[in-house]
Amino acid sequence: MKSKKAIVLLSAIIVFSCALRAPITGVGSLIGYISDDLSLSNMSAGMLTTIPLMAFSAVSFFIGSFSHRLGAGKVLLTGIILLFVGIILRSFANISGLFVGTAVIGLGIAVGNVLIPAVIKAFFPARIGILTSAYTTTMSVFAGISGGISVPIAKAFGWQFALLVWIILAFAALILWLPNKNLQLTNDLGIYENAEGRRPITKDSMTWCVALYMGIQSLLFYCLVAWFATILQSKGFDTSTAGYFNSIYMLLGIPGSLIIPLLASKSRNQSFIGLGLGVIYVTGLSAMLFSDNMAALIIALICCGFCSGATISFSMILFGLHTANPADTSALSGLSQSIGYLLAAVGPTVTGKIYDQIGSWSAPITVLLIFAVMLTVLGYMAGKEKIING
């Protein structure tokens, strides 16, 4: 790819990455404002954070097939348009628009989630590590920014404007993606269509190792995002301190997002990276479970926070490292993210239900610890040197 076109494409990828989390991560801190203004029940308000995850899960598996039929550039452009329209609907179309817009935003983000790793694989195969690092770190940084500035903006201008402000990123992504609208993924075979002698990727055991790894790390991340502050309060911390620690938890994911893809791209076998991340997660959750003192909770904060960014980055780079062509990358990405966000959507609800039934956070944390042990095993297996269908 010529240098000028490469710069335009890279710029489009990075700006779209900025918009893949920011429009939804600020919603949680605005729930109170939205509920009071629109008289929403707690269940309805909670759906605002669940709907995007359900949208991710519902369509991710099919996006690779759409890319094969229509072209990756057009599908990605459509995703950005959906994001743009969804942000407007969410802020200005009353209660119905709030929920419909949130779903449309989820559909738009799902497109970027699935196809950006495939575009990196297709056009920058020698730079998968550094670009995956840039892509996931950008998502993490803007997710943190969104969580931090949403309340001050809402206090000054209203919650509608606090949600609308992210249209700036969507518009910038739209402008930058227009020159790339005719982008095609090389050797785009689609999810179901196979060249002679090839098997569907679903028949390869490595596919399911990677997909389940993506699923479990998503479940752990969203469960902790939902309940970490509440768990801290149950251990005696006041609301402000718990919120402060929750913000630090989110920020600690940034180094993981930055470092892990760079490390993984330098080795043909990533098993010990996957194993190491799992051990760190198990250590953090064990510290959260077995002790109420500050030192143990700081260990839990650091370990779980780091892994929140590291494990999603590890998942993303596995999509490219385990596939021989961009079509398989998009197929593996779509399948893995469909499973991942389904678990992410139900995980916080089920975890909360366990707490309601037992009345203690020890049981839910134990369940998460068991999942972290499973993640450790899957990380070792998913890190082995293997090309799917290779």
Summary of the structure (lengths in Angstrom):
residues: 390
radius of gyration: 20.1
end to end distance: 25.4
largest distance: 62.4
contacts: 1483
relative contact order: 0.15
helix: 84%
strand: 0%
